[in-house]
C-alpha cells in the first residue's frame, strides 16, 4: 500500500517542550496522553480519532532537532524504504524493530523527515 493520509499510522513530535505540547493538545483537543512509553523514547502517546497514534517526546540526544514526523503504514517496509531512497531520500534509520509494535524506518527528503511503519504480523 502506498503512503496516503488514510494510512497515517503514527505521528511523532520531537520538542524540548514536550510537556507543554501535551498540555496544549489535551486542553485544545481533549486528547488523553499516556505515561512515558520506553520503547518510544519516553514519549507520551495519545490515540487520534483516525486510529493513528500521536507521540510527543523530548529529543533523545543533543544533536536531535525538533521535528514533526509522520509515519505511514506500509505492507513491506524494505520495499518502501528502497522506493524512498530511489526517489532521492536519505536513510536516517533503517528498518528497526520496536518490540511488540512493529518495524519503523526514517528518511529525509525535501527538507523534511518521513517515517514508514510495518506492523508486526499477528501471532
Helices and strands as residue ranges (DSSP letters): G 5-7, E 8-14, H 18-29, G 38-40, E 44-47, E 53-57, E 67-73, H 77-86, E 90-98, E 102-109, E 112-118
